[in-house]
Amino acid sequence: MGGDPCPADERRREKKRFAQRKRRYDQSVNSLKAELDAMRKASESEIEEIKKRAFEEPIQSAFATEVRDEATRVLANARAEAE
């Protein structure tokens, strides 16, 4: 009576082991997917920030240049009138 396990019992145990391995694998895959999504979101927000700076900084720089040039003209006109 202490002989080999019943083939049906062995199949059930093997199915159980397989299900456990599959669950662990799925958990690992889901964890990696979540980590990848977090990295994507971070990189997307970084890209948006870079785009924003790339667009705004030249505009601000151009505006600053325009204001400086206008101030220079006004100052030159004021000096010319003062002389």
Rosetta blueprint (number, residue, H / E / L):
1 M L
2 G L
3 G L
4 D L
5 P L
6 C L
7 P H
8 A H
9 D H
10 E H
11 R H
12 R H
13 R H
14 E H
15 K H
16 K H
17 R H
18 F H
19 A H
20 Q H
21 R H
22 K H
23 R H
24 R H
25 Y H
26 D H
27 Q H
28 S H
29 V H
30 N H
31 S H
32 L H
33 K H
34 A H
35 E H
36 L H
37 D H
38 A H
39 M H
40 R H
41 K H
42 A H
43 S H
44 E H
45 S H
46 E H
47 I H
48 E H
49 E H
50 I H
51 K H
52 K H
53 R H
54 A H
55 F H
56 E H
57 E H
58 P H
59 I H
60 Q H
61 S H
62 A H
63 F H
64 A H
65 T H
66 E H
67 V H
68 R H
69 D H
70 E H
71 A H
72 T H
73 R H
74 V H
75 L H
76 A H
77 N H
78 A H
79 R H
80 A H
81 E H
82 A H
83 E L
